[in-house]
Each structure stands twice: as structure tokens, then as C-alpha cells.
């Protein structure tokens, strides 16, 4: 038998080493590839729980006893059942943060009252519309004489002056009673406290109104009366200016009947919303706040003349917490649709759309709509 050439033995060893290296590299590469796939698919496909970003905006998303509720929450739970997934809600402070969390992959889905716009569509994907909406205007109620008088007296500009008025009368009245009660033929005829202080209060109230019909007899009383008259002139001037300003605001507010009346008015809305964008584009003076409740409070205090925001949100407020405090005026304008936000090219979008269509077809969507917006047929 012949001997195996040395070159053949070296070739065989080299071939075996290559096989070992190839096998090892494929084994170690597999976990890295799997990790890469998991990173691309995101948390939506990695497990059975979806992280859903929400923001509080009644009646779409609310929190009661630590639990999320509202139209959007109920709708999502029906969709999630159809997807066969569990839900973990993540509360965000505003719509900008909500959309950013979905875009960055921190959450899988965003739902609340999210308007579908061309700018947002460049960064994210949206489901087909889940709600038809639009903007509307909220103002304080007008019409009845009693409510108008109450609004005038409780306005921020008049309230401090009305609170000061009792002190402006009672303190001078007591001073005048002390210096005049024992003076012969003085304005305080009875030196006793109860009859005397009544006359002194009458004199002080008349002096505040610049209608004092008697003057003190003593020098100290007359000196104090002169000071009182000057103070009264200043008070009446401030009161007249505040009253005029309040009545002007009331008149301007009554002139708001639609979007064409908004220029020149003070209007509040939520920062970063489509309403804020609309107001800026139409050169309306806008006060942007973080939450819609802050806009309602500013309207109630007279700091703004109107609130512009999504119609269903305003209507819900007027029918509940805002009953008697505010009213919606004018038609719905800048109509828009709400959608469910997902990451760009997310496989969830098609499945969510299918679930939405099924809910509309089987009547579940209409039942939810009637439940939250009180539209009984």
C-alpha cells in the first residue's frame, strides 16, 4: 500500500477547520438575528400585552378610582378582545407626548381624541376614522337678567372692590361714631352704640356714594370726613372703570356666534392641538393651556371670552360639569376625524381596521356611541 501524500492530509485538516468555524458562526449568529427581529417587530409582536398610550380628555378618556374609562377606552377594549391581546394603559400628559411615545416604540398604540392630520400622518400611521368630530366654540351663558347681573358682580375686576366696600363703610362709621357721639347738635344724635352706629353707617355709605347730606360738627370729624370724601372719589372711579370694562367684555362675548367672530377676542384652547393651529392661522389671540379643564376655568373667571376645541368634548362638558356655566354656540367648523395611532408600517394597523369594521357592522360601535353621547334612537 502506498502512503497518503502530506498535501492531502493538510487539505483535509484545513477543510475540517473551515467546517467547524462555519458551524460555530451560524450558531452564534442566530441569537443576534433573533434579537434584531425582535427589535424590529417591537413589543406589539413580542408578547400578549399591548402598551396603549392615552391622555385624559373627557368623555373619551377619564380616570375614576384609578381605572381608565370613557368612549375611547371602551372602544379599545372591544378591539383588543378581537386582537386576542391584553392591554397596559400608559397615561401621557398631552397629545404631543402621546404621539411621540408611539413613534419611539415606547408604546404600541395611541388612542384618545387624536385628530388625523397630514403632518401627523408623515410620522405615524393611523387607523381608519373611529369618530367624526370638528371644532366648536364655548362661551359663558348669556340672556337672562339675573345671570348677567351675577356675572358682572362676580367678575374678577369687580370682586375685589365689592369685598373692600364693607370695610370702607364700617371702619369710617365707627370712627365717626367715636368722635361725634357726644358732640352737641352733631350728626350722631343718640350716643348709645346701636342707634348711633346705625346713623354713622348711613352717613359713611352716603359719603362713599358722594351723596353725604350732613357734615360733622367737630374739627376732627370734619378732617376725617374730607379724607373720606377723597377716598370715596378714588373708589367710585375704580368701580366705574371696572364696571365699564366688565360690561364691555360681556357685550363682546355676546357677539361671538361663530368662527368669524373670534378675531379680536381672547380665546383659550389646548397647546399643540388642531384648535390651536387653526386659531393661530386665522390670527386669533389664543391662550394655550395644558389641559382642557384649565381652559374651562379661564372662561369661568372671565380671563378669556371663549374656548375653542373639539365639539364632542365641549358638548359633554356643557351637559355635565359645565351645566349652567357655559354654552356652545355656532356651527361645527374645521371638521376632522379621530384615529388610533400606531407606528409607521405597523402590522397592527390592518388588524385594528378589521376590528373597527366588525364593531360597526355588528352594532357594538353604535351601542358605545349611544352610551357616551346619549343619542338614543
C-alpha positions in Angstrom: 0.0 0.0 0.0 1.2 3.5 -0.8 1.4 6.3 1.7 -1.1 9.2 1.7 0.6 12.3 0.4 1.3 15.0 3.0 -0.5 17.7 1.0 -3.8 15.7 1.1 -3.6 15.4 4.9 -3.1 19.2 5.1 -6.1 19.8 2.8 -8.3 17.5 4.9 -7.3 19.3 8.1 -8.0 22.7 6.6 -11.4 21.5 5.4 -12.3 20.3 8.9 -11.3 23.6 10.5 -13.4 25.5 8.0 -16.4 23.3 8.7 -16.0 23.9 12.5 -15.7 27.7 12.0 -18.8 27.8 9.7 -20.9 25.8 12.2 -19.8 28.0 15.2 -20.5 31.2 13.4 -24.0 30.1 12.4 -24.8 29.1 15.9 -23.7 32.3 17.5 -25.3 34.4 14.8 -28.7 33.0 15.4 -29.4 34.8 18.7 -28.2 38.1 17.3 -30.6 37.7 14.3 -33.4 36.8 16.6 -32.7 39.8 18.7 -32.7 42.0 15.7 -36.0 40.7 14.5 -37.5 41.2 18.0 -36.2 44.8 17.9 -37.9 45.5 14.5 -41.2 44.0 15.4 -41.4 45.8 18.7 -43.4 45.0 21.8 -46.6 44.5 19.9 -45.5 41.1 18.5 -43.1 40.2 21.3 -45.9 39.2 23.7 -49.6 39.1 24.5 -49.8 42.6 26.1 -50.1 45.9 24.2 -48.9 49.1 25.7 -51.5 51.7 24.9 -50.8 55.5 25.3 -53.7 57.6 26.4 -54.3 61.1 27.7 -57.2 62.3 29.9 -59.8 64.1 27.8 -63.5 63.5 28.8 -65.6 61.8 27.6 -63.0 59.8 25.5 -60.6 59.0 28.3 -61.2 59.6 32.0 -59.9 58.1 35.2 -62.2 57.1 38.1 -61.0 55.3 41.2 -57.7 54.6 39.5 -59.4 52.9 36.5 -59.5 54.2 32.9 -62.9 54.7 31.4 -64.5 56.6 28.5 -65.6 56.1 24.9 -62.1 55.5 23.6 -61.3 53.1 26.4 -64.4 51.0 25.9 -63.8 51.0 22.1 -60.2 49.9 22.6 -61.2 47.1 24.9 -63.5 45.7 22.2 -60.7 46.0 19.6 -58.2 44.4 22.0 -60.6 41.4 22.6 -60.7 40.9 18.8 -56.9 41.0 18.6 -56.6 38.5 21.4 -54.3 40.7 23.4 -54.1 42.2 26.9 -53.8 46.0 27.5 -51.5 48.1 29.7 -52.5 51.7 29.6 -49.8 54.4 29.8 -51.0 57.9 30.7 -49.4 60.7 28.8 -49.7 64.4 29.7 -50.6 65.7 26.3 -51.2 64.6 22.7 -47.6 65.5 21.7 -46.1 63.2 24.3 -48.7 60.5 23.3 -47.7 60.6 19.7 -44.0 60.7 20.5 -44.3 57.6 22.7 -45.9 55.6 19.9 -43.4 56.9 17.3 -40.4 55.9 19.5 -41.8 52.5 20.2 -42.3 53.1 24.0 -45.9 52.2 23.4 -47.6 50.2 20.7 -50.8 52.2 20.2 -52.2 55.6 21.0 -55.9 56.3 21.5 -57.9 59.2 23.0 -59.3 62.0 20.8 -56.5 62.2 18.3 -57.2 64.1 15.1 -55.8 62.7 11.9 -53.8 65.3 10.1 -51.4 65.4 7.2 -48.5 66.4 9.4 -49.1 63.6 11.9 -49.5 61.1 9.0 -45.9 61.8 7.9 -44.6 60.5 11.2 -47.1 57.7 12.2 -49.8 55.5 10.8 -53.5 55.9 11.7 -56.4 53.5 11.7 -59.4 54.4 9.6 -61.5 57.1 11.4 -63.0 55.9 14.7 -65.0 59.2 15.4 -66.3 62.1 13.3 -65.6 65.4 15.0 -64.8 69.1 14.4 -64.2 72.3 16.3 -66.8 74.4 18.1 -67.0 77.4 20.4 -67.8 77.5 24.1 -68.8 80.8 25.8 -70.4 81.8 29.1 -74.2 81.7 29.1 -76.0 85.0 28.3 -79.6 86.0 28.1 -81.3 86.2 31.5 -81.0 89.4 33.5 -80.2 87.5 36.7 -77.4 85.6 35.2 -76.0 88.7 33.6 -76.0 90.6 36.9 -74.4 87.7 38.7 -71.7 87.5 36.1 -71.0 91.2 36.4 -70.8 91.2 40.2 -68.6 88.1 40.3 -66.2 89.2 37.6 -62.5 89.2 38.6 -62.3 93.0 38.2 -65.3 93.9 40.4 -64.9 91.2 43.0 -62.0 92.8 45.0 -63.8 96.2 45.0 -67.0 94.6 46.3 -65.0 92.9 49.1 -63.4 96.2 50.1 -66.7 98.1 50.2 -67.9 96.8 53.6 -64.6 97.9 55.3 -64.8 101.2 53.5 -68.2 101.8 55.2 -67.9 100.1 58.6 -64.4 101.4 59.6 -65.2 105.1 58.9 -68.6 104.7 60.5 -67.1 103.6 63.8 -64.5 106.4 63.7 -67.3 108.9 63.1 -69.4 107.5 65.9 -66.5 107.8 68.3 -65.7 111.5 67.5 -69.3 112.7 67.1 -71.4 110.8 69.6 -71.0 113.3 72.5 -71.0 116.5 70.4 -74.0 118.7 70.8 -76.0 119.0 67.7 -73.7 116.6 66.0 -74.6 114.1 63.3 -74.8 111.3 65.9 -78.0 112.2 67.8 -78.0 109.2 70.1 -74.7 108.5 71.9 -75.7 104.8 72.5 -73.9 102.3 70.2 -76.8 100.6 68.4 -78.8 103.7 67.5 -75.7 105.8 67.0 -73.7 103.3 64.8 -76.7 102.9 62.5 -76.7 106.6 61.8 -72.9 106.6 61.3 -73.2 103.7 58.8 -75.8 105.6 56.9 -73.5 108.6 56.8 -70.5 106.6 55.6 -72.5 104.8 52.9 -73.7 108.1 51.6 -70.2 109.5 51.6 -68.9 106.6 49.6 -71.6 107.3 47.1 -70.6 111.0 47.1 -74.1 111.9 48.5 -73.4 112.8 52.1 -76.1 115.2 53.3 -74.6 116.1 56.6 -71.2 117.2 57.8 -69.6 116.5 61.2 -69.6 119.5 63.7 -66.2 119.0 65.3 -62.8 119.7 63.7 -61.6 116.1 64.0 -64.8 114.8 62.5 -64.6 117.3 59.6 -61.0 116.5 58.9 -61.8 112.8 58.8 -64.8 113.5 56.5 -62.6 115.3 54.0 -60.2 112.3 53.9 -63.3 110.0 53.5 -64.5 112.0 50.5 -61.2 111.8 48.7 -61.1 108.0 49.3 -64.7 107.8 48.0 -63.8 109.6 44.8 -61.0 107.2 44.2 -63.2 104.2 45.0 -66.0 105.4 42.7 -63.5 106.0 39.8 -62.1 102.5 40.1 -65.5 100.9 40.4 -66.8 102.8 37.4 -63.8 101.7 35.3 -64.1 98.1 36.4 -67.9 98.1 35.7 -67.4 99.6 32.3 -64.7 97.0 31.4 -66.8 94.1 32.6 -69.9 95.2 30.7 -67.7 95.7 27.6 -66.4 92.2 27.9 -69.9 90.9 28.4 -71.1 92.7 25.2 -68.1 91.3 23.2 -68.8 87.8 24.5 -72.4 88.1 23.4 -71.2 89.0 19.9 -69.5 85.6 19.5 -71.8 83.5 17.4 -69.4 81.6 15.1 -65.7 81.3 14.0 -65.9 84.6 12.0 -66.5 86.5 15.3 -63.3 85.1 17.0 -60.7 87.6 15.7 -60.1 90.3 18.3 -61.3 88.1 21.1 -59.3 86.3 23.8 -59.7 82.5 23.2 -58.3 79.5 25.1 -57.5 76.0 23.9 -55.1 73.1 24.5 -51.5 73.6 23.4 -50.4 71.6 20.4 -54.0 70.8 19.4 -55.5 71.3 15.9 -57.7 74.0 17.5 -54.5 76.0 18.5 -53.2 75.6 14.9 -56.5 76.8 13.5 -56.6 79.9 15.8 -53.0 80.9 15.0 -53.6 80.5 11.2 -56.6 82.8 11.5 -54.8 85.3 13.7 -57.0 84.9 16.7 -55.4 85.7 20.1 -55.0 82.3 21.7 -54.2 81.3 25.3 -52.7 77.8 25.2 -53.1 75.6 28.3 -52.0 72.1 29.1 -55.5 70.7 30.0 -59.0 71.5 28.8 -60.1 71.9 32.5 -57.8 75.0 32.6 -59.5 76.5 29.6 -62.9 76.0 31.3 -61.6 77.7 34.4 -60.2 80.6 32.5 -63.6 81.1 30.8 -65.5 80.9 34.1 -63.2 83.5 35.6 -63.6 85.8 32.7 -59.9 85.6 31.7 -60.9 84.6 28.2 -64.0 85.2 26.2 -64.3 81.8 24.5 -62.9 78.3 24.4 -62.4 76.6 21.0 -61.9 72.8 21.0 -63.4 69.6 19.7 -67.2 69.7 19.6 -67.9 66.4 21.4 -65.6 67.3 24.3 -67.3 70.7 24.7 -70.8 69.2 24.5 -70.0 66.7 27.1 -68.8 69.4 29.5 -71.9 71.5 29.0 -74.1 68.5 29.7 -72.2 67.6 32.9 -69.8 69.7 35.0 -70.4 72.9 32.9 -74.2 72.8 33.1 -75.4 76.4 33.7 -71.8 77.7 33.5 -71.3 77.7 29.7 -72.9 77.1 26.4 -71.9 76.0 22.9 -72.5 78.5 20.1 -72.2 78.4 16.3 -71.8 75.5 13.9 -69.1 72.8 13.9 -66.2 74.0 11.7 -63.0 72.5 10.5 -64.4 69.0 10.5 -61.9 66.3 11.4 -61.7 62.6 12.2 -60.2 60.9 15.2 -58.0 57.8 14.6 -55.9 55.3 16.5 -52.2 55.9 16.2 -49.6 53.2 15.5 -46.0 53.2 14.5 -45.2 53.7 10.8 -45.8 50.4 8.9 -47.0 48.6 12.0 -48.8 45.3 11.3 -51.3 46.3 14.0 -52.9 48.8 11.7 -54.7 46.3 9.4 -55.9 44.2 12.3 -57.2 47.3 14.2 -59.1 48.4 11.0 -60.6 44.9 10.6 -61.8 45.0 14.3 -63.2 48.5 13.8 -65.2 47.4 10.7 -66.5 44.4 12.6 -67.7 46.6 15.5 -69.5 48.9 13.1 -71.1 46.0 11.3 -72.3 44.1 14.4 -73.8 47.3 16.1 -71.3 47.3 19.1 -69.9 50.7 17.9 -73.3 52.3 17.9 -74.1 51.0 21.3 -70.9 52.6 22.7 -71.7 55.8 20.9 -75.1 56.0 22.4 -73.8 55.1 25.9 -71.3 58.0 26.0 -73.1 60.6 23.8 -76.7 60.0 24.9 -78.1 59.5 21.4 -80.9 57.1 21.9 -82.9 56.2 18.8 
